[in-house]
Each structure stands twice: as C-alpha cells, then as structure tokens.
Amino acid sequence: MSQDQNTDKPWGGRFSEPTDEFVERFTASVNFDKRLYRVDIAGSIAHATMLARQDILTQEEGALIIKGLEDIRDEIEAGIFEWSVSLEDVHMNIESALTRKIGDVGKKLHTGRSRNDQVATDIRLYLREAIDSVCLSIRQVQKGIVSLAENEVETIMPGFTHLQTAQPVSFAHHLLAWFEMLQRDFERMQDCRKRVNVSPLGAAALAGTSFPIDRHLTAELLGFDRPAANSLDAVSDRDFAIEFCAAASLLMTHMSRMSEELVIWTSAQFNFIELPDRFCTGSSIMPQKKNPDVPELVRGKSGRVYGHLVALLTLMKSQPLAYNKDNQEDKEPLFDTLDTISDCLKAFADMIPAIRANKDNMRKATLQGFSTATDLADYLVRKGMAFRDAHEVVGKTVAFGVQESKDLAEMTLAELQDFSKDIEEDIFDVLSLEGSLNARNHVGGTAPEQVRAAIKNAKDLLQ
Ligand code: ARG
C-alpha cells in the first residue's frame, strides 16, 4: 500500500499501510469525546496564546490559530462541523480542521504539547464545569427539601428502626436528615474539585517539552490553581475522575435511600405522602395504579453509577506510567455518571417540594406501635428507677397492650399503675406524641423548637 493512504492521519508519517478499518473504528473515540470540543478549543487557545507570548510562534501565527479555533467552535455549535472517525478523536478532528482552514500554520499548534497532556487537560476542564453544575443542582434539591420541611415541623410521623415503629419524629426532622446527607455530598464534590483543578498542560507526551513553555501562564489562562508538579503523573492518572465517581456513587446511595422511602410512603399501606401525578405513571393493565416511577428509577440508576466507579478503578489499576490508551476508556463512564446524577438531581429538585404530606395518616400510624414506649421508660427513670428495670416494666406493659390491642396512651391510669406504682396522672402528657417530640429538645433532636433552628441553619447555609 502506498504511504499516501495514511496522509489524513496527523501521525501517518511512519506508517506504510492504512489502518485496518475495524481497528480504526475500535480505537476511535470521537463519537463520545466530541463533547469535549469546547474545553479542547479553550485549551488549545490557551496553549497558542502561551506559544506566541514565549516567541515559540509569531504573534501573527498565534492570532491566526486562535481565530481559526474560534471559527471551528462556531461551526461545531452551528451543527455544520463534520466529524470523521478516521481522525480518531476530538483533538485530531479539530486540529485537522484548523489546518484545512488556515493552512500550514495550523500544523504549528501542536508544538510543545501532546494529545496526552491535551486530553488530560480537557477532562479536567470539563469535569470542573460539571462539578460546579452538579453542586448547583444539589443546592436546588436542598432548597426543595427545606421548603417542604418548613411546612411540616409540627407534622408527626413514626420514626423507624428496622422499619418497625420506633419513636415519634417531626416529618421536617426526617426531611432535614436528607438535607444533611446531601450537604456532605456537596462538600465531597467541592473537595474533589480542588484535585481536579490542576493543569497537566505542558507535560506533553510524558517528559515535558524542549520548548521554553510557560506552564504557569497556561494554568492561569484556563483558571487552574496551578500546573501539575510531575509530567509523568499529569498525563497518566485519572484518580480525580475516580474520586468524582466515588462522590457521585455516594450521592446516588443517598438518593436511592430517599427514593426507597418515597416508594414506601406512597404505598397504599403507608399512604404517608402524595406525589404529584406528573411524577408518576399508570399501569397498562391495572387501572387503579399510580406508580412512583421517578423515585424507583433513581433508585435503580444508582447501579450504573456504582458500575462506572468500579469500571474506572479497574481501568486505572496496575497501569504502568505514563499514558496508556486504556485511559481513553475513562470518558464514557465519566460522562454517563455525570448525565445520570444530573438527571436524578433534576427530578428530585422538581419533585420534592411538590410532595404533599397526608398528616392524618402519619399521625394515625404514630399512635400505633407503641412509639412512646421509650418515653414511659424515661419517665420511670426520672422517678428514680434504673433504666434497665424501667425497660423491663415497659416491656411488660407493652405485652399487655398487644394482648388488649391498646396503645400506651389508651390505657387507664389504673391499668398503667398495675405495672408501676410510680406512674401518676402526669404520664398522659408524656405519652402524647407532642410530649414525646418536645421532650427531645437538644441540638439535633426532633423537638419542633430544634427543628425550627435546624431549618434556619439550613437556610443560612443555602444563602
Ligand atoms: N483519545 C485519546 C484519549 O482519550 C487521546 C490521547 C491519545 N494519545 C495517544 N498517545 N494515543 O486518551
């Protein structure tokens, strides 16, 4: 085969036959990495600016290259740019288009860099923007949670352990637990961003470059905190992407837990809340059904995000320094993780503030299941009984209640006194749901006063 048949490839020089058609398709990434075009062009503009500033390119060459790159960006955004699989990836597609557009000067853009530092720079720029947008979305969900919680401070529901009725809690208190989970997810994303925001540019293929480049300048032009300290590390590691997927996995864990509760609460058996019709779907056979599809899907989508985390960990594992083509496989898991969490957060931001609490049903459920048993035990302790003895007494009282189908507050004083002479008339305040909530009046507790303070803190944080 003649060498001519490989001239479309920027690296075609040393090859004497064209790439196998299957191999071309197998090794290409343009179909999924073209979404990096904007950051790729931004990185190239910063690189060209620096080359001109350092007299590695003339001012005219630099200006011509930058103008050409901007025009290409416009063409891509107008949907008239033609992507070619034979040009492998987003980088070579854009570079080839540049040379077609401005002539041989375009071939100078790649001076002092490699696709290895280029792609590492692109992913970091892309991920940095994505993290900022994910953080905004987390904030939206947190706002939705607080706005719902504000109306539900006095709404009492059973708190559960083992999904068995445990103690009465304010519905707002439960919602604020979700808020806290998301707050940690927010902080994890912010923390991950610090390690993303470091510039690989200038590391070139792996060892740096023989040209007098200014890595501080390109880092600054691209808004990075600093240039990466080691060129081998800069082109090879994708730990920042793994870290992002780990933070995303925990976020999905949290959203799956919220989803699960929404699914349980909307069931006919619980009937604690109502999701708006627009977030549910029906059944093609059972006319009565209103299925909580959105939370179920969010719950289900956690699986693919965990999968992507494991994929990236496995991708990186045992890779020798420096760049290996394996790393091209970082993009699809990363992009899908991003798309998935963005969609899930969007669904939650819209859905949560639209939840309606069925307060009466929540209250009825709390009045069953001996949710104030701990309050009775604490009462006996205050009267001087040791907690373990009080636990025993209340256990017997509950057994009686089960037998008689009576909750504690439904028993007469005489019935209660059969179990302990310490019990007096004031017990009925203690056994009321409001009494139980109000008693837990300390930081982090479910007393309405504390829940109101927690809402205020949450709102301050969201300012
Ligand atoms: N498409 C490649 C990737 O995503 C770009 C870097 C290619 N570098 C190389 N030496 N083949 O990793």
Boltz pocket constraint, residues with backbone or C-beta under 6 A from the ligand:
constraints:
  - pocket:
      binder: B
      contacts: [[A, 27], [A, 29], [A, 33], [A, 89], [A, 115], [A, 116], [A, 119], [A, 323], [A, 324], [A, 325], [A, 327], [A, 328], [A, 329]]
      max_distance: 6.0
